[in-house]
Amino acid sequence: MNKTVLVIEDSRTQALALQALLELNGLEVMLAYTGADGLNLARTLKPAAIVLDIQLPDMNGFEVCQTLKQWPETASLPIIMLTRRDEPDAVVQGLQLGAVEYIPKDVFADSVLVGTLNQMGIITDTPLLPTMPDSDWEW
């Protein structure tokens, strides 16, 4: 089974964090920092899934999603939108354009992303999340 995930994310820091998380779970990860690069890689790689941010420097993630769903060779690729935009109309728009999941970037985002990829059968081993460093914080 194809274990490649394409991450389209303009923040290099967030893209590298996602790459580390997904590689921890046995996936090969390709990164694109613009919508245009993401579209080209999706067409070439035909990954098992695409993790897509909405705010990109050259076009928004909605446009990327819509384009991918219009191209016959990428129309069936599952797209997971992972973004700071969490308002209801953005969620509805993403799902209507063909995203299989819409995950707001919050404290639970990594767990939800890994769980989604596990449910999709892309992560097949027991899902792993990075461990948090020990803290002196007391409740």
N, C-alpha and C positions, 0 to 999 in steps of 0.2 A: 504494500500500500504506500502511496505517496505520503511522505512525512514532511513535506516542505510547506512552510507558512511564509507568506509575503506580508511584511509589516510596512504600511505606508504611513509615515509619521514624520512631520517636519522637525520636531525636537530631537536632536541627536541623543540627548541624555535619556529621554523617554524611550526612544527606539532601541538604544543599547540595553536599557533595563528590561524591555520586553523580550529582546533577543536572549538575554541571560535566562529569564524565566522560562521561555519556551525551549531553549536548549537543555535546561535542567530536566525538562520533561521529554527528552529524547527526540526533539524535532529539529530539523534543519531550518534555519531562518535566513531569509533574504530581506534586505532593507532597502526602502526607497524613501527619499526625503521630499519628493515633489509628486504631484498627481501625474504628470507626464511620465516620469520615470516609473511610477507604479503601474501605469497602464502598459507601458512597454514590457516591463518584467512579467506582469500577469499574462500577457499574450505569449511570451516566450516560455515561461516556466510552467504555466498551468498548475499553480500550487494547490495543495489540499484545501487551503483556506486563505483568506485575505483579512488581515486586521487593519482597519482603515480609520484614520483620524478625519475629522471634518475640516479643521482649519489647516489648510496647506497654502504654501506661498503662491502657487500659480493657478490653482482652481480649487474649489471646495470638494470635500469628500462626497457630497451629494452628486456632483457632476461626475466624479470618478465612478461612483456606484452605477449611475444611470448609463454611462458609456460602457462599462463592463457588462451590464445586463443586455445591452443592445447588440454587442458583438457575439456572433454565434459561437466562436471558439472560447469565450469566457463567460457566456451567459449562465452556465450551470455552476460556476465557482461560488462557494459559500463566502459571503462577506459579513464580517463582524465589525460593526462600527464601535469604536472605542474613543470616546471624546469627552471633553469638558462640557459640551452643549447638552444640557439635560432637560431643557424645557419640553413640554408635551408635544408641541407642534414639530419640533426637530425629530423627536423619537418617531412620531407617526410618519413624517416624511421619509426618514431613513428606511423604515420597514416597508412603506409603500413602494419605494424604489427598488426593493429586492433584498435588503439586508436580512440575514437570518436571525441576527441578534443585534441589540443596541445596548451598549454598556457605558454608563456614565463613569468618568474617571473619578473615582472616590476611593476610600480606604478598602473597599471590597472588590475593586475592579480586577485585580490579579486573580483572586479566587474565582470570580464569576467567569473570567476568560478561560482559565484552566478547566473549570467545570464544564463550560460550553464545549470546548475542544474534546474533552473526555466523552461527553454525551454524543458528540458527533462521530466518535470512533477514531479521531485523529490522534489523540493521546490514548494509548492502549494499556499502558502500565498504570500502577497506582499514581494518581496525580501528586506532584510535589510542588510545594510553595517554598520560597526562600524563608529561612528562619530569621526571626527578628533578633537583633543583638540583645544581650541581657541588659536590663535597665534597673536603675535604683528606684524607679517610680513606684510609689505606693498609692493604693486607692483608699 
